[in-house]
Amino acid sequence: MKLQALGRAARSGATHFWRNIWLSLAATGVMVLTLAMLSLLLAVSILGQNILKGIESKVDITVFMADDAAEVAVMAVKTDIEGFKQVSEVTYVSKDQSLLAFQDKHKDNPRIAQALNELGSNPMQAALVIRAENIDAYNSINESLKSPKYQRLIARVTYEDNSEIISRLSALIRTTRKVGMAITLALAVIAVLVTFNTIRLAIYGYHREIEIMTLVGASPWFIKGPFVIEGIISGFVASVFTILLFYPFLRIVSPSVGAFFVDNQFSIYNWANENFVIVFALIGSAGILLGAISSIIAVQRYLKAQ
């Protein structure tokens, strides 16, 4: 019986959709605009995450080792740090490597080259460059480096030099995530309200049919079923149209947006192509849920008003 009822609702819903094609297209058009806004928010969110991820990847802390620290001891410290939670990479930079990097950086300054020659020895320190899995981890890593067993081996840690930048970037990332969630929820509420009013107009066209079904004792879900299916159809069609508009839009704007990334390493259009199934599932699910929920609310409100 349940399958028969579902089949009847599906047939009636499809009939409703085609019978009032203009109202159906109006509801679908509203949902396309809503889904387009949600798709744009998705693209902005992905871009924001990757921009922040790119900035995060440039942040690190450098541990300068004491001049008398033996290389064996330095490598032991490196192994310890690699075992810290949320440490993604530790790079060892020898004194000779530090000197070569310093000379290359200041190769156009003859005074520095002369000063190095006069010293007659390598004044640079061996160092360990630490990258964390996320920016919030640097504070705990810095605290771990204050352990007494490292005091004799470590000369200086650059965390204090970069702590303000790290704190600000961490706060920016948290704020961006919260704002993104708030905007998503606000758009979802607006979408349901706008689509609800559009679908309510379509339902009004069947007020006599609804009245007759109510009089003969039809159950609420028997009445709601066709309109919910109609909303789902509108939502799915709107999702397809949104996808057809979304991808050409991304292809057009992707080169300009790529300027925000170093060497254009990230392309939002390529990302969308590689994750087409996920994008279609997200937009399709949003459209179907939007149509179904709006239809349920609209019919429920109409039945209560009778």
C-alpha positions in Angstrom: 0.0 0.0 0.0 2.8 2.4 0.8 4.4 1.8 -2.6 1.1 2.3 -4.3 0.6 5.6 -2.3 4.1 6.7 -3.2 3.5 5.9 -6.9 0.2 7.8 -6.9 1.9 10.8 -5.2 4.7 10.7 -7.8 2.2 10.6 -10.7 0.1 13.3 -9.3 3.1 15.5 -8.5 4.5 15.1 -12.1 1.0 16.0 -13.4 0.8 19.1 -11.1 4.2 20.2 -12.3 3.3 20.0 -16.0 -0.3 21.2 -15.7 0.7 24.5 -14.1 4.0 24.8 -16.0 4.3 28.5 -15.6 3.8 28.5 -11.9 6.2 25.5 -11.7 8.8 27.4 -13.7 8.3 30.4 -11.4 9.0 28.3 -8.4 11.9 26.6 -10.2 13.3 30.1 -11.2 13.2 31.2 -7.6 15.0 28.1 -6.5 17.6 28.6 -9.2 18.4 32.0 -7.8 18.6 30.6 -4.3 20.8 27.7 -5.3 23.0 30.1 -7.3 23.6 32.1 -4.2 24.3 29.0 -2.2 26.7 27.8 -5.0 28.5 31.2 -5.0 28.8 30.9 -1.2 30.3 27.4 -1.7 32.8 28.8 -4.2 33.8 31.7 -2.0 34.1 29.3 1.0 36.4 27.0 -0.9 38.5 30.0 -2.2 38.7 31.4 1.3 39.8 28.1 2.8 42.5 27.7 0.2 43.7 31.3 0.5 44.0 30.9 4.2 45.6 27.5 3.8 48.2 29.1 1.5 48.9 31.7 4.1 49.1 29.1 6.8 51.6 27.1 4.7 54.0 30.1 4.8 53.9 30.3 8.6 56.5 28.5 10.5 58.8 28.8 13.6 62.5 28.5 13.5 64.5 26.9 16.3 68.1 28.3 16.3 70.5 25.8 17.9 73.4 26.7 20.3 76.8 27.2 18.6 78.3 24.3 20.7 75.4 21.9 20.0 76.7 18.8 18.3 74.9 17.7 15.1 74.0 14.4 16.7 72.2 16.2 19.5 70.5 18.5 17.0 69.2 15.5 15.1 68.0 14.0 18.3 66.0 17.2 19.0 64.6 17.1 15.5 63.4 13.5 16.1 61.7 14.6 19.3 59.9 17.5 17.7 58.7 15.3 14.8 56.9 13.3 17.5 55.0 16.3 18.8 51.3 16.4 18.1 50.2 18.4 15.0 53.8 18.8 13.7 53.7 18.2 10.0 57.3 18.8 9.0 60.7 19.6 10.6 63.5 20.7 8.3 67.1 20.7 9.4 69.2 23.6 8.2 73.0 23.3 8.9 75.3 26.2 9.6 76.8 25.9 6.1 73.3 25.9 4.5 72.3 29.0 6.6 75.5 30.8 5.5 74.9 30.0 1.8 71.3 31.2 2.1 72.4 34.4 3.8 75.0 35.1 1.2 72.6 34.5 -1.6 70.0 36.8 0.0 72.6 39.6 0.4 74.7 39.0 -2.7 74.1 42.6 -3.9 75.5 44.1 -0.7 79.3 44.2 -0.8 79.6 45.4 2.8 78.0 42.2 4.1 80.3 40.0 2.0 83.3 42.0 3.2 82.2 41.6 6.9 81.8 37.8 6.4 85.3 37.6 4.9 86.8 39.6 7.8 85.2 37.3 10.4 87.0 34.3 8.9 84.5 31.9 10.3 80.9 30.9 9.9 78.8 33.1 12.3 75.5 31.4 11.4 73.6 28.9 13.6 72.2 25.5 12.7 68.4 25.6 12.8 65.2 23.5 12.8 62.3 24.9 10.7 59.0 23.6 12.1 55.7 23.6 10.2 52.5 22.6 12.1 49.3 20.9 10.7 47.3 24.0 11.7 48.2 27.5 12.9 46.7 27.0 16.4 49.3 24.3 17.2 52.3 26.7 17.2 51.7 27.9 20.8 51.7 24.4 22.2 54.8 23.5 20.2 56.6 26.6 21.5 55.6 25.6 25.1 57.0 22.1 24.6 60.3 23.5 23.4 60.7 25.2 26.8 61.3 21.8 28.4 64.6 21.9 30.5 66.1 19.1 28.4 66.3 21.5 25.4 67.6 24.6 27.3 71.3 23.9 26.7 70.8 23.0 23.0 68.4 25.7 21.9 69.6 29.3 21.6 66.4 31.0 20.4 62.9 30.3 19.0 61.3 32.7 16.6 57.7 32.0 17.9 57.7 35.2 20.0 58.7 37.2 16.8 55.7 35.8 14.9 53.2 35.3 17.7 51.2 38.4 16.9 50.9 37.4 13.2 50.0 33.8 14.1 47.4 35.0 16.6 45.8 37.4 14.2 45.7 34.8 11.4 44.3 32.2 13.8 41.5 34.6 14.8 40.8 35.4 11.1 40.4 31.8 10.2 38.0 31.2 13.1 36.0 34.3 12.3 35.8 33.4 8.6 34.4 29.9 9.4 31.8 31.4 11.8 30.7 34.1 9.3 30.5 31.5 6.5 28.2 29.3 8.6 26.1 32.3 9.6 25.6 33.4 6.0 24.8 29.8 5.0 22.1 29.6 7.6 20.7 33.0 6.8 20.5 32.1 3.1 18.8 28.8 3.8 16.1 30.5 5.9 15.5 33.2 3.2 15.5 30.5 0.5 12.8 28.5 2.3 10.7 31.6 2.9 10.8 32.8 -0.7 10.3 29.4 -2.2 7.5 28.7 0.3 5.5 31.7 -0.9 6.0 30.8 -4.6 4.9 27.2 -4.0 2.0 28.4 -2.0 0.7 30.2 -5.1 0.9 27.0 -7.0 -1.0 25.1 -4.3 -3.8 27.7 -4.3 -4.5 26.6 -7.9 -5.6 23.2 -6.4 -7.7 24.6 -3.6 -10.9 22.9 -4.8 -9.2 19.6 -5.2 -7.7 19.9 -1.7 -11.2 20.8 -0.3 -12.8 17.7 -1.9 -10.0 15.4 -0.6 -10.4 16.9 2.9 -14.2 16.4 2.8 -13.9 12.7 1.8 -11.5 12.1 4.7 -8.2 11.8 2.9 -5.2 11.8 5.3 -2.9 14.8 5.5 0.0 12.9 3.8 -2.3 11.7 1.0 -3.0 15.4 0.3 0.6 16.6 0.8 2.3 13.8 -1.2 1.7 15.2 -4.7 2.8 18.7 -3.7 5.9 17.4 -2.0 6.8 15.4 -5.1 6.1 18.5 -7.2 8.5 20.5 -4.9 11.2 17.8 -5.3 10.8 17.9 -9.1 11.2 21.7 -9.1 14.2 21.4 -6.8 15.9 18.8 -8.9 15.3 20.8 -12.2 16.5 24.0 -10.5 19.7 22.1 -9.4 20.4 21.0 -13.0 19.9 24.6 -14.3 22.1 25.9 -11.5 24.9 23.5 -12.4 24.6 24.4 -16.0 25.1 28.1 -15.1 27.6 27.5 -12.3 30.4 25.8 -14.3 30.6 28.4 -17.1 30.6 31.1 -14.5 33.5 29.5 -12.7 35.4 29.0 -16.0 35.1 32.7 -16.7 36.1 34.0 -13.3 38.8 31.4 -12.5 41.7 33.1 -14.2 41.0 36.4 -12.4 40.5 34.6 -9.0 43.8 32.7 -9.5 45.7 36.0 -9.1 45.1 35.7 -5.3 47.3 32.6 -5.2 51.0 32.3 -5.6 51.8 31.2 -9.2 48.1 30.5 -9.8 48.5 27.2 -7.9 44.7 26.9 -7.2 41.9 27.0 -9.8 38.3 27.0 -8.5 37.2 25.7 -11.9 39.6 22.8 -11.9 38.5 22.0 -8.3 34.9 22.0 -9.3 35.6 19.6 -12.2 37.6 17.3 -10.0 34.8 17.3 -7.4 31.9 17.3 -9.8 30.1 14.4 -8.0 30.4 16.3 -4.6 29.3 19.6 -6.1 26.3 18.0 -7.9 25.3 16.1 -4.8 25.5 19.2 -2.6 23.5 21.4 -5.0 21.1 18.6 -5.9 20.5 17.8 -2.3 20.0 21.5 -1.4 17.5 21.8 -4.3 15.5 18.7 -3.4 15.4 19.6 0.3 14.5 23.2 -0.5 11.6 22.1 -2.7 10.4 19.3 -0.3 10.6 21.4 2.9 8.9 24.5 1.3 6.1 22.3 -0.1 5.5 20.6 3.2 5.3 24.0 5.1 3.1 25.5 2.4 0.6 22.7 2.3 0.6 22.5 6.1 -0.1 26.2 6.4 -2.9 25.9 3.8 -4.6 23.0 5.5 -4.5 24.7 8.9 -6.1 27.8 7.3 -9.0 25.8 6.0 
